[in-house]
Amino acid sequence: MDNRFTGVIPPVVTPFTAEGEVDFDSLDKVVEHLIAGGVNGLFALGSSGEVAYLTDAQRDAVIERVVKTAAGRVPVLAGAIDTTAHRVIDQARRAAALGAEAIVATCPFYALNDAEEIKAHFRAIAAAIEVPVFAYDVPVRLGGAKLGCDLLVELGKEGVLAGVKDSSGNDVAFRRLVAANEAAGHPLALLTGHECVVDGMLLLGADGLVPGYGNVDPVRYAEMWKASREGAWDEVRRLQDEVCAGFEIVFVPQGRSADATGIGAFKTAMEAIGIIATNEMAFPVKALEGETKGPGPGDRQGPGPHLTPRRLHARRPRRRSVRACSRHGSTEASSLVPRGLLRPPLIPSHFFQPGAPAPNVPSESVMSQDVLPSTPLTPSPSPSGRPPLVVGLDLGGTKMAAALVDAGGALQGPVSSCPTPAHDGPAAMLDAISGLIKKVVEAGTHQEPGKAAPIAAVGIGTAGVVDVERGTILASTDAITGWAGTQVAAGVQERLAAQGLGELPIHVENDVDAYAAGEAWLGAGSGAEVVLMVAVGTGVGGALVLEGRTRRGAHHVAGEIGHVPVPGAQGEPCTCGRTGHLEGITAGPQIHRRYLAKGGDADVPDARGVEERAAAGDCIAAEVYRDSAVCLGKALAGLVTVIDPDIVVVSGGLARAGDLWWEPLRQSFAAEIIAPLAPIKILPATLGTTAPIVGAARGALALASSNDNHRP
């Protein structure tokens, strides 16, 4: 399970101006309000975001703004809601390019599909993008179509789905899904949208919640999540009762559509407490007003719960200083009440209590800290007494990314990134690395944004053969010009000292080794003594982790599975200059090369396009994809026979290709492996893009502990 997507992840409402345009100033305030309230993530373009009413341009603009305002403090998931796979893929690719860290998609609708076609739908989506996919199970909006438990778990085990956003309201089905998911090794992050029974869903085993009413009251949901992690179930129940009292606002409006009464009620309450400027809805839904909202000035006063603004001001206490965001100041609710309001007793009571700020709820789920390495990797405390942090950095050929990481492997600050100056020479590379590290430090933690965070060490995962003890690149491809021979540790240490960060310990390792260390520590290989890691994307790499330590061998190249000769690859050119190696037939660019060489459509631009053609029935595309998987299965069978690992973990773009790739891989492996080793599982990685950051950080933590025995 990907631990990034747990906890409270509200579906962000989309505010509108009176003219019906997206109100981006109010959207900024919504995001700040939610983050200040302690949420763990943001779900843009869900049902509460009125995604079905938005144009493609509006959808893109909303995602871009939410990602920008969140600024890496919490992950952003984006809905790619459309009728069929190709349309969803188009939406999803744009969302991912704009910074969404996961995509949420429904099964096909309007189209009439069976279970196998629905599986193909999700497999195609997952194969087409580089970020995790969540299935959105929302029968009420899909003509009653309910995603089956077996289907979801099957796709989770394949690595097609990272999780499920369950808005079915079917508690029996959700309980069955939790049990089946647990029996399968918990591949899916299960998020409940059943916001009035969150207490029960968490007790069942939900990994998080996606509450629409969280737009109004994020604090209580955050407190509920925290209490559930501490096993304080009486407190969870108390908070749920208070949330349900507030949720009664959706039952006040009468005679209107479900969107008007539900989302419209949320927006009306948010307008009343100053989070958004208006309660306008997307066309053609009309905002609540008059009798459906509460009487305005001059309306007849009859018996019942409705109150005029004047009576409202007289009867309710002044609300506490709930801000749209900490940087926007506070305004008393009495000056913000619109023409009329939903029943005031049903606005959450904590909005009307003077005093204390919202509780300090970490934006990283404590679920991400549940699994610790067998040997604690804890540097000495900083002079300020704060828990020690390190920076983990993943250096790629086109982009580098980094974040603050604590001793438990949890990201404690936003993930920052910058382009990799891959062809500008080693000095430019070292300058960029050091600049990004400084940016991460100055950005601060989720709890103290903007306040420079003291760090104990830096860990860097980079392409190339690395002498870990010296922090030097021994050999490298031309993906990074002149990288071979670069003294990375010394160069970065010198630059950071010049920037005033001190002479920090710098840990440097191969990027696949870092990925493997992260997955073995907190991901798919957690708890296993021996993990064989394979990464299949633009190249093919590997790593071996024994008892938490990445083994690099006498010449620093252990695990380079891409350059293993393999039957079926004879004559195929490899990037190392030889022929017959696994990378020459299995890596993405080689799949594309072979497709074109066999007479495939010249307009297909890359391996992803080949995969789409294979799924559509292109025989040549299917052949080269199958060849890739079969050869990898054979190579893994050989390695597993020699190593006898507990588990094999596969990451990279091709690992998300679904049955088109996974079935021949597993069949080929099973055909070659000897009986005693047949139970060994080949599983997809779970940490996603944070794995190499966490893995590199683990090396930094070990180095900072000043105990070489702990060095990974």
N, C-alpha and C positions, 0 to 999 in steps of 0.2 A: 504494500500500500504506500502511496506517495503521501508522506506526512505533511507536506506543504498545505494540503487541502483538507484540513480538519478544523473543528471549532465552529465559531459563528461566522457565517458567510452570507450576509443579507443580500437579497436581490435589489439592487440600487434602483430607486424610482427615477424616472426621467421627467424633470420639471419642464413646464412650458410657459411661454409668455402669453399674454392675453391675445396676441396675434397668432398663436399656434406654432411658434418657432421654439426650438429647444432653448431653454434658459440656462446658459452655461455658467453664469455667475451663481445661480441657485444650485446647479449641479456640483460646483466646487464646494459649496457649503454642505451639501448632503454628504459628500465623501469625507470632508473634515469632521462632520458631526459623527459619522459612523466610526471613523478611526479613533477619534477622541473617546468614543464610547466603549472601546476595547474589542472591536471585532477582529477576527483572524484573517479575513479575506473579503473581497467584494465580487459580487456576481452582477455584471453589467448585461443589459439586454435580456433579462428574464421576463416572465409574465408581468411582474410588478413594474418592470421597466417599459411596459407597453411595446415590446419589440415587434409585435405583429402589425402595429400601425405605422412603424417608421420606414422611411425610404432607405435604400442602401447607403446613400450619402449621410443621412442622419445617423444610421447605425455606426458607420465608421467614425463620425465626429464624436459620438458619445463614448465609444471605446477609447479613442485617442485622448479625450479630455479626462476620463476616469483614470487611465493609466498615468497620465501626466500629473494629475493632482495627487494620486496615491504615492507617486515617486518612490516606488519600491518598498514602502513601509509594510504593505501587506500584498499578497498576490491578488491578481485580477483575473477572474474567469469571465468569459464572454459567451453569450448565447449566439449560436449560428442556427437560427430557426428557419427552416425552409422545407419545401415539400419533398424533395428527393435528393439523393446523395450528391450529384454533381452541383446542384445549386447550393447545398450546404458546404461543400468543399470550397466553392468560390467565396462564400461568406467567411469560412473558417480561415482560409489563407490570408485574407485581408486583416482579419482580427489578430491573428498571430503576428503579422508584420507590424501591426500597430502596438504590439506589446502585451497582448493577452497571454497569460501563462498557461491557460487551459481553455478548452472549448467544450461547451455544453450543447448537445444536439438531441432532438427527439427522433423517434422512429419516423419513417415516411408517413405523410398524411395526404389526403385526397387520393393519392395512389393507393391501390388495394394490394397489399403484399402479405405473403405468408412468412413464417418464422425464418426460413432459410434466406429469403430475400431481405428480411430485416437484418439478419447477421451480416449479409454481404454489404448492406448499406453502411453499417458501422465500421466494418473492416475497411471499406474503401475510404471512409473519412479519416480513420486513424492512419492509414497508409499514406495519405496525401499531405499530412501536416507533421510538423516537428514537435508539437506540444501535446500533452495528454488530452484524452477525450472522456467526457462524462456523458452518460446516457440520461436524458431528462424524461422521467416516467410521469406523465401528466395526462391521464386518460380523459379528464374533463375537457381538455382542449383538443383532443385527438379523436373525437367521436367514440370514446370509450375504449380505445386500443390500449391494452395493458401489457407492458413488457414482462415476460415470464421470468421466474427466478432462475431456471436452468439456463436460459439463453444468456442472461446477464452474467452469471458466474462463469459460464463457458467462455464468454468474450473477455472476462476479467483474467482468467487463467492464461488465455492466449496473449495477454498484453494489449489487446485492442482497446479495452476500456480501463480507465484508471479509477472510475467510480460511478456512482449513481446518485442523481438528485431525485429523490422519491417524493412526488407530490400527488401520489395516488389516493392518499387518505385510507388506504387498505392496510390496517394494522396487522392482520393475519398474514397477508402477503409479505409485509416488511419483516415480520418476525421470521418467516421461512427464509427470506433472503439473507438475513443476518446469520442464521444457522448454517445455511449452505455456503455462504462466503467464508465463515470461520472454518468449516470443514475442508475447504479448498485451500486454506493457508492465508486467508484474508487478502486476496489480490485487489479488492475493491474498497475504496473509501465510500462509505454509505452515509449520505447526507439526507436528513429528513426535512421535508417542507411542511410537515403537519404541526404547525406552530403552537397549537393549543394543547398538544399532548407531547411536547418535547421531553418532559420529565420521563414519561413512559418509554419513549423511543431511545433516550440515552441509557435508561436502565436495561433495555433490550440489547444495546450494543451499538447504537448509531455512532458514527465517527464525527458527526457534526450536524449543523442545522442551517437551513436557509429560510429564515423567517421574514415574510413581507412586512409584518408589524415591527420588525427590527429597525426599519427606517424611522419609526416613531420613538421606539424605546430600545436602543441597542444595549444600554447599560445592564438592564435586567437579564437579557439573554446572555451577555458576557459573564455576569455573575453566576448565572445558572450553569453555564459550561464549566466555569472554574470550580464551582461546588461539586459538580458531578465527578470531576477528575479527583477531587479529594474524598469522594465517597460520602459527602454530606447530603444524603438524599432527603432528609427532612427540609433542609434549606432549599434544595432544588424544588421540592413540592410547593413550599411557601412562595418562592419566586414565580413558579408557574401559575399559581392562583392569582397573583397580582397581575401578571401578564394577561391572563384571561379576562380579568376585570377591565383592563384597558382595551382589549380586543373587541369588547362589546360595541365599540363605535361602528363596526361594520354592519351591525344589525339595526341601527337607527334609521338610515335612509330606507324609504319604501317606494315600490313602484318603479325601480330603475334597474338597469342591466347589472350583471355581476361585476363587471369591471368598474362601473360607476360607483357601486356601493362598497366594493372592497378596496381597490386601489384609490378610488375617489375619497374614501374615508381616511385612508392613510395620509393622502395629500392635504386634506382639510385640516387634520390635526397638525401636520408639519407646518402648514401655513400659519396656524394659530400660535405656534411656539417659535415662529420666526426662522425656521430653517429654509423654507422656500418662499418665493414672493407671491405666488398664486397657487390655487388648487386646480388650475386648468388641466384638462385631459386631452389626449390625442384625438383628433377628428376621426369619427363623428361623435365620440362620447362627450356628453356635456358635463361640465363641472357641477358638483352638488351646490345647490342654492335654494333659497326659499324653504318650502315645506320639507324638502328632502335633506336639507342641511341643518335647519334650525331657523326660527323666525328672525328677521332683520328688524331694524328700527321701524317703528310704526305698525308692525304686524300685531294682530289681535293676540292678547295673552289668554290662553285657555289653560285648563288643567293639564298636567303631564310634565315630562322632563325638560321640555324646551325652555330656554332662558334667553332673554334679550341680552345684548352686550352690557347694558347698564346693570341689570340684575346680576349678571355673571360677575361683574367687577365687584359688586357689593357683597356677594356671598362667598366668593372663593378667596383664599389667602393669596398673597403675592407669591409667584412661583420663584423657585430658586434660579440661580443664574445658569440655566442651561444654554449653552452657546451653540450657534451653528458651527462654530469652530473656535478653538482657544484664541486664534489670532483675530477674530472678528468682533470681540467685545461682547457685551450682553445687553439685552433690552427686555424690559419687563413685559410679561405676556399681555397685560391689560392694554398696552399700546399697540399690540399686534393682532388683537382679535378681529377677524373679518366681519362681514355683514351679520353673520349669525354663526353659531358653532354647535357641534355635536354636544351631547349631554356632558356638562363639565365634570360630574362625578366620575366619568369614564375616561377622562384624560388622566394618565398615570399620576399618582399622588406625588411621586418624587420630583415631578416637574414644578411643584408648588411649594417645595420646602427650601427655605433659604439656607445658604451655607456651602457645605463642602463640595469640592470638585468631584467629578466622576472617579470611581475607583481605578487604580492603576492596574489594568488588566493587560498582561503581555500580549502583543499581537502575534507572537509565535505560539502555537498550540503546545501545551505541555505534553501532548502525545509524542511530539518530536524528541522528547527527552526521556522517554520510557526505557530505551535500550542503551546501555552504557557499555563501553569496551570492557573486556575482562580485566585490564589493568588501567586504573584511572590515569588520565593524561592531564594532570592539573599543574600548571605553572604556579610559581609563587604569586601571592596576591599583589596587586598594584599598590603603589604608595598611598593611594586614596582609599584603599580597603575594598574597592569594587572587585567583583569576580573577574579573573583574568580573561582577556579575549585575545584572539589572534585573527589575522586576515588570511582567508583562503582565496586563491586566485586561479582561475582556469584560463589558460592562454591558448586560444584557437588561431587558426590561420587567417580568419577574417575579423574576429571579435574576441576581446578578452573581458571576463566578468569576475567580480570579486565581492566579498561580503565579510562582515564581522561574524565570527563563530565562537561559541563558548565551549567550555570543556565537555559538555554533553553532546556536542555536534549540532546544536540548534543555532540557526541564523538569528543573530541579535540586532541586525540592522538591514537596511535595504540592499538589494543586489545592484551594484553599479557596473556599468560597462562602458567600453570605448572601442573604436576601431583598432585593429592590429596593423601597425605600419610594417607589414611583412616583408616588403621589398625596399625598405629605406635604410637597411643596415642595422647591425647589432646595437649601435649607440642609440638610435631612434627607438628601438624596441625597449631597451632598458629605461629610457626616459619615459616611455608610455606606461610601462609596468609601474614604475615608481610614482608617476603622476596619478594613476588609478588607485594605488594603495593610499596615497595621501587623501584623495577624494573620499574614499571609504571611511577613513579615520575621521575626517572633518565632518562627514555627514552624521556621525553619531549613531546611537542605538535607537531602537523603536521607542524606548522609554524616555530617552533624552535626545531627541532629534536636534541637530545643529550644534551640539556640544561635543567637541573632539573627544574621541574615546581612546584611552590609553591601551596599547596593545603590547603583548609579550613577545610575539614572533610573527613571521610571515611564512606561508606555505604556497608554493607555486607548482602547478601542474602544466607541463609544456610538451609539445611534440618533440620527438627526437630521442636519441639514446642519451641517457643522463648518468653522469657519475654523481650519485647522490651525496657521497661523503664530501665532495669538493664543490658541488653545485655547479658543475660544468657540463656543457653539451658536447658529447663525444662525437656524435654523428647526427646528421639531419638531412631530410630531403630538401628540394628547392622550394618547398612551400613557404619557408622563411629564409630569405636570402642571407647567406653568410652566417647562419645561426651556429653551425658546427664550430666548436672551439670557444664559444662565448662563455665567459665566467659569469654566469647569471647571478649567483649568490653574492659574489664580491661586488659586482656592478650595482646591484639593487641596494645592497647594504650601504655602499658609499653614497648613493644618491639620496637615500632616506635620511642618512645622518646629516647631509647638507641641507635637507628640508626641515631639520629640527626634530626628527623623530627618534634620534638616538641610534646607537649601533645595535640594531636588532638582529637576532638569529634568523637566518633565511634558509628555509628548507626548499629544495628543488627536486622534483621527480617527474618521470614520464606521465603524460596526461592520462593514458589508459590505466597506469598504475594508480593514479589519484582517483580515477573513477571507480576502480576496483576496491580501493581502500574505503571509499564512501559507502558503496553498496554492501561490502562485507561488514562494515560497522553498523550501519543503520538502515540498510535497504534489504533487497531480496536475499542477501547472504547472511543476514544478521543471525547470530547464534550458531552458525556452522564453523567447524574448525578448519576445513579445507574448501576454498572457493576458487573455481576456475572462471575467470571473467573473460568474455569475448565482446569486442566492440566492432560492429559491422556498419560502416557508413561510407564515407568517401575513401576510406581505407579499411584494413582489417587489422586490429590489434588485440592484444590479450595480456592477462596478468594472472599471477598465482598468489593467493593470499593464504598463508598458513598461520593459524592461531592469531589472527589479527595483524600479521606482518606480511607486507608485500615482498615476495622473494624475487630478487632481480638477477641472481646468478653471478658467476665469476666475471662475466664480461658485460653485465648490465643489460642484457637483452632477453632474459627469461620471459616467456610468454608471448614472443613475437610470432603468433600463430599465422599471421598473414604470409609469412615467407616459408611456410612448411610445404614441401612438394605434396601434391594430392592427386590421386587418380581422377581423371576427367578434365584436368587442367593442362594436359600435355600440349605444348606449343603456344599456350596463351601467354602473352607478354605481361610481366609483372613490373611494378614501378621501381623495383630495385635493379632492373636491367636484365634479369634472368627470365626464364620461362618456366611454366608448369607449377607456379606457386598458387596457393589458395587465393591471395588477393587479386590475382590476375583474372579470376572468374567470379569471385563472390562480391567484391566491392561494388558500390553503386556506379561509379564511372565506367567500370569494366562491363557491368550489365548493359549499360547504354551503348558502349562501344561494340559489344558483341551483337546487340540487337540490330544496329545499323549495318554491321558487317554481314549479317545473314539476310539482308534485304528488307529490313524493317522500314517503316515510314520515316523518311528523313526529316519530317516536321516535328517529330517527337524530340523534345529538348534535353531530356535527362532521364535518370533512372526512375524518378517518380512518374514521369510520363509513360515509361515502359510498363510500370506496374498498373497504371490506369488502363493501358491498352490490353494488358493480360487479363485484367478483371472483366474487360468488355468482350473477350473472346479472341483476341489476336493470338494466333498460334505461335508465331515467332517470339512474341513477348513472353508468353507462358513458358516456352521452352527455355529461354535464357534465365528466367526467374527460377525455374525448377532446377536448372543446372547449378545456379548459385547456391541454393539451399542444399542440394544433394551433396555437393563437394564439401560444404561446411559440416554436414552431418558425418561424413566419412572422417574428416580431420578431427572432429571432436571425439569420435569413437576411439581413434588412436591415442589421443592425449589422455582421455579418461582412463583407458586401459593402463597407461603408464603411471598416472598420478593418483587415481582412485579418489576423486574429490567427493565431498558431501553433496555438492550441488554445482551446476553450471549456470551462470547468469549471462544472458545475452542482452546487449544494449545497442544503441545506434538507430539510425533511420530505418534500416531493413527489419529491425526487431518489431516494428509496428505495422508490418505488412499483412498480418492476418494469416488465414489458412493457406492462401496462395503461396506463402513462403514457409510457414511453420510446419505444415503437414509433411511436405517432402523432406524437410530438415529432420523432423522426428522419426519419420519412416526410415530414412537413410541411416540415422544413428542406431535405431533399433535393429536394423538388419546386420550391422557390423559389430555391435557390442556383445561381449560374452555374457552368459547368463548371470553370474554373480554381480555384475555391474548394471544389469538391466533396470533395477529400481531407481537409479540416479536420475534426477529430474533436470530438465533444461527449462529454465524459467526466464521471463523477461525482467529486465531491471525495473526498479520501482521509484528511485529517487529523481529520475529525470535530470534536468540541467544543473541541479544543485549538487549532484553526486561528486563531480571532480572538485568543486569548491570545498565541500565537507571533507573529502579525502585528503586534499592538500592541507587543509587546516589541521587534520589529525596528525600529519607529519610535523607541522609547526608546533603543535601542542607537545608532542613527544620531544622535540628539540628544545623547547623552552623549559621542559621539566628537568633538563640537565642530567638526564639518565639515558645513556645510549642503549641500555637494555630495553628501553621502551620504544626505541626508534622503530617505525614501521618498516 
